[in-house]
Amino acid sequence: MAETPEHLQEAWDAARAHLAEAGFGADDLYFASLIPLVDLALADGEIQREEHLEIQSQARALVDRLNAKVGYEAFSYSQALVVVSKLRELPLSLITQLTAHARALELVNSSEAAAEAAFSRIVAGCLRVAAASTTHEGDKLVHFCREERLRFEGILQALAVTRHYKP
């Protein structure tokens, strides 16, 4: 069942208020799709170098996509990195809450197809972040540690945007 515009606006207003409480301004909202990436990278307690490099790559792609959408250089890579830096300073529990709000920020004024595309980009970005580094789990070297797998499931549930995806 698709959400009504009124529900989306209410969700967007709540998301904006929570981000403001966490120290994010109106311009930071454009970078909301980076929140789940940082959330996943921090699931095991720290962002590894490789994960950080992947988040930077995702930030650059986001800036390019936003600038292409508006038709000029309205957004900068440095703005995106400031948002990532702010996120890294927050308690993980707050980042997890903000991840749930990323959905509303991506959906407002979006068609169903655009919302699905945004969801797919975030999920793919999370998978790339998780695969970027390795860790030992018992006697195995893995790309996606237990904590990241559990957090990824939570992110999927928080971001499920249409009736087409049900975690």
C-alpha positions as a LaTeX table, in Angstrom:
\begin{tabular}{lrrr}
\hline
Residue & $x$ (\AA) & $y$ (\AA) & $z$ (\AA) \\
\hline
Met1 & 0.00 & 0.00 & 0.00 \\
Ala2 & 1.50 & 3.32 & $-1.09$ \\
Glu3 & 1.67 & 6.16 & 1.38 \\
Thr4 & $-0.52$ & 9.20 & 0.87 \\
Pro5 & 1.07 & 12.62 & 0.29 \\
Glu6 & $-0.17$ & 13.73 & 3.73 \\
His7 & 1.56 & 10.82 & 5.45 \\
Leu8 & 4.73 & 11.47 & 3.47 \\
Gln9 & 4.69 & 15.13 & 4.45 \\
Glu10 & 4.19 & 14.22 & 8.11 \\
Ala11 & 7.03 & 11.71 & 7.94 \\
Trp12 & 9.25 & 14.24 & 6.16 \\
Asp13 & 8.50 & 16.90 & 8.80 \\
Ala14 & 9.33 & 14.44 & 11.60 \\
Ala15 & 12.54 & 13.40 & 9.84 \\
Arg16 & 13.58 & 17.00 & 9.38 \\
Ala17 & 12.90 & 17.76 & 13.06 \\
His18 & 14.93 & 14.76 & 14.25 \\
Leu19 & 17.85 & 15.68 & 12.00 \\
Ala20 & 17.71 & 19.27 & 13.25 \\
Glu21 & 17.82 & 18.01 & 16.85 \\
Ala22 & 20.92 & 16.01 & 15.91 \\
Gly23 & 22.61 & 19.15 & 14.55 \\
Phe24 & 21.85 & 18.85 & 10.85 \\
Gly25 & 20.70 & 21.84 & 8.85 \\
Ala26 & 18.32 & 22.07 & 5.91 \\
Asp27 & 21.15 & 21.74 & 3.36 \\
Asp28 & 22.30 & 18.52 & 5.05 \\
Leu29 & 18.97 & 16.85 & 4.25 \\
Tyr30 & 20.03 & 16.37 & 0.63 \\
Phe31 & 22.67 & 13.94 & 1.86 \\
Ala32 & 20.26 & 11.76 & 3.89 \\
Ser33 & 21.01 & 8.71 & 1.78 \\
Leu34 & 24.50 & 8.65 & 3.33 \\
Ile35 & 23.04 & 8.00 & 6.80 \\
Pro36 & 22.41 & 4.25 & 6.29 \\
Leu37 & 25.93 & 3.83 & 4.87 \\
Val38 & 27.54 & 5.31 & 7.98 \\
Asp39 & 25.08 & 3.37 & 10.14 \\
Leu40 & 26.17 & 0.08 & 8.56 \\
Ala41 & 29.88 & 0.93 & 8.65 \\
Leu42 & 29.64 & 1.66 & 12.39 \\
Ala43 & 27.75 & $-1.55$ & 13.18 \\
Asp44 & 30.94 & $-3.26$ & 14.35 \\
Gly45 & 32.02 & $-0.25$ & 16.40 \\
Glu46 & 34.30 & 1.55 & 13.94 \\
Ile47 & 34.56 & 2.62 & 10.34 \\
Gln48 & 37.48 & 0.85 & 8.69 \\
Arg49 & 39.61 & 2.73 & 6.17 \\
Glu50 & 38.18 & 0.79 & 3.23 \\
Glu51 & 34.62 & 1.46 & 4.39 \\
His52 & 35.40 & 5.16 & 4.69 \\
Leu53 & 36.78 & 5.21 & 1.15 \\
Glu54 & 33.61 & 3.53 & $-0.13$ \\
Ile55 & 31.44 & 6.06 & 1.73 \\
Gln56 & 33.48 & 8.84 & 0.13 \\
Ser57 & 32.87 & 7.26 & $-3.28$ \\
Gln58 & 29.14 & 7.07 & $-2.57$ \\
Ala59 & 29.16 & 10.71 & $-1.42$ \\
Arg60 & 30.81 & 11.78 & $-4.67$ \\
Ala61 & 28.22 & 9.85 & $-6.71$ \\
Leu62 & 25.41 & 11.43 & $-4.69$ \\
Val63 & 26.77 & 14.93 & $-5.27$ \\
Asp64 & 27.08 & 14.22 & $-9.00$ \\
Arg65 & 23.48 & 12.90 & $-9.09$ \\
Leu66 & 22.12 & 15.91 & $-7.18$ \\
Asn67 & 23.97 & 18.40 & $-9.39$ \\
Ala68 & 22.78 & 16.62 & $-12.54$ \\
Lys69 & 19.21 & 16.76 & $-11.24$ \\
Val70 & 19.27 & 20.54 & $-10.66$ \\
Gly71 & 21.41 & 21.25 & $-13.72$ \\
Tyr72 & 24.25 & 23.14 & $-12.06$ \\
Glu73 & 26.87 & 22.80 & $-9.30$ \\
Ala74 & 24.57 & 23.41 & $-6.33$ \\
Phe75 & 26.11 & 20.71 & $-4.11$ \\
Ser76 & 29.71 & 20.02 & $-3.21$ \\
Tyr77 & 31.65 & 16.95 & $-2.24$ \\
Ser78 & 32.96 & 18.82 & 0.80 \\
Gln79 & 29.36 & 19.42 & 1.97 \\
Ala80 & 28.70 & 15.69 & 1.76 \\
Leu81 & 31.87 & 14.88 & 3.69 \\
Val82 & 30.88 & 17.33 & 6.44 \\
Val83 & 27.62 & 15.41 & 6.82 \\
Val84 & 29.54 & 12.11 & 6.99 \\
Ser85 & 31.86 & 13.62 & 9.61 \\
Lys86 & 28.89 & 14.81 & 11.70 \\
Leu87 & 27.32 & 11.36 & 11.48 \\
Arg88 & 30.51 & 9.67 & 12.65 \\
Glu89 & 30.42 & 11.77 & 15.82 \\
Leu90 & 26.90 & 10.73 & 16.79 \\
Pro91 & 26.04 & 7.81 & 19.07 \\
Leu92 & 25.19 & 4.71 & 17.06 \\
Ser93 & 21.72 & 4.58 & 18.59 \\
Leu94 & 20.95 & 8.04 & 17.19 \\
Ile95 & 22.32 & 7.15 & 13.74 \\
Thr96 & 20.06 & 4.11 & 13.74 \\
Gln97 & 17.07 & 6.36 & 14.45 \\
Leu98 & 18.12 & 8.76 & 11.70 \\
Thr99 & 18.40 & 5.86 & 9.23 \\
Ala100 & 14.67 & 5.26 & 9.64 \\
His101 & 14.08 & 8.89 & 8.70 \\
Ala102 & 16.16 & 8.66 & 5.52 \\
Arg103 & 13.21 & 6.89 & 3.93 \\
Ala104 & 10.90 & 9.89 & 4.35 \\
Leu105 & 13.52 & 12.29 & 3.05 \\
Glu106 & 14.02 & 10.20 & $-0.08$ \\
Leu107 & 10.29 & 9.75 & $-0.73$ \\
Val108 & 8.97 & 13.29 & $-0.44$ \\
Asn109 & 7.89 & 14.55 & $-3.87$ \\
Ser110 & 9.12 & 11.32 & $-5.50$ \\
Ser111 & 7.35 & 9.02 & $-7.88$ \\
Glu112 & 7.16 & 5.35 & $-6.95$ \\
Ala113 & 9.85 & 4.59 & $-9.54$ \\
Ala114 & 12.15 & 7.28 & $-8.12$ \\
Ala115 & 11.57 & 6.00 & $-4.58$ \\
Glu116 & 12.42 & 2.44 & $-5.69$ \\
Ala117 & 15.56 & 3.69 & $-7.43$ \\
Ala118 & 16.63 & 5.58 & $-4.29$ \\
Phe119 & 15.99 & 2.49 & $-2.16$ \\
Ser120 & 18.03 & 0.34 & $-4.56$ \\
Arg121 & 20.93 & 2.81 & $-4.54$ \\
Ile122 & 21.00 & 2.88 & $-0.73$ \\
Val123 & 20.86 & $-0.91$ & $-0.47$ \\
Ala124 & 23.60 & $-1.29$ & $-3.09$ \\
Gly125 & 25.68 & 1.35 & $-1.28$ \\
Cys126 & 25.29 & $-0.49$ & 2.02 \\
Leu127 & 26.41 & $-3.73$ & 0.40 \\
Arg128 & 29.45 & $-2.01$ & $-1.14$ \\
Val129 & 30.38 & $-0.49$ & 2.24 \\
Ala130 & 30.05 & $-3.86$ & 3.99 \\
Ala131 & 32.10 & $-5.62$ & 1.30 \\
Ala132 & 34.82 & $-2.96$ & 1.33 \\
Ser133 & 36.74 & $-4.35$ & 4.29 \\
Thr134 & 37.42 & $-7.74$ & 5.80 \\
Thr135 & 37.42 & $-9.02$ & 9.34 \\
His136 & 37.95 & $-12.33$ & 11.09 \\
Glu137 & 34.90 & $-14.18$ & 12.25 \\
Gly138 & 36.15 & $-17.23$ & 14.06 \\
Asp139 & 38.70 & $-18.77$ & 11.73 \\
Lys140 & 37.19 & $-17.23$ & 8.58 \\
Leu141 & 37.99 & $-13.97$ & 6.85 \\
Val142 & 34.67 & $-12.31$ & 5.93 \\
His143 & 33.59 & $-9.11$ & 4.20 \\
Phe144 & 30.29 & $-8.83$ & 6.00 \\
Cys145 & 30.68 & $-9.41$ & 9.76 \\
Arg146 & 27.85 & $-10.59$ & 11.98 \\
Glu147 & 27.15 & $-7.10$ & 13.36 \\
Glu148 & 26.96 & $-5.68$ & 9.85 \\
Arg149 & 24.63 & $-8.47$ & 8.70 \\
Leu150 & 22.29 & $-7.79$ & 11.60 \\
Arg151 & 22.41 & $-4.05$ & 11.03 \\
Phe152 & 21.84 & $-4.49$ & 7.30 \\
Glu153 & 18.64 & $-6.40$ & 8.06 \\
Gly154 & 17.51 & $-3.54$ & 10.31 \\
Ile155 & 18.31 & $-1.00$ & 7.61 \\
Leu156 & 16.29 & $-2.96$ & 5.05 \\
Gln157 & 13.33 & $-2.99$ & 7.41 \\
Ala158 & 13.68 & 0.74 & 8.14 \\
Leu159 & 13.93 & 1.67 & 4.45 \\
Ala160 & 11.33 & $-0.64$ & 2.91 \\
Val161 & 9.61 & 1.91 & 0.71 \\
Thr162 & 6.86 & 0.14 & $-1.23$ \\
Arg163 & 4.73 & $-2.92$ & $-1.26$ \\
His164 & 7.27 & $-4.42$ & $-3.70$ \\
Tyr165 & 9.76 & $-5.04$ & $-0.90$ \\
Lys166 & 8.78 & $-6.62$ & 2.36 \\
Pro167 & 11.64 & $-7.69$ & 4.66 \\
\hline
\end{tabular}
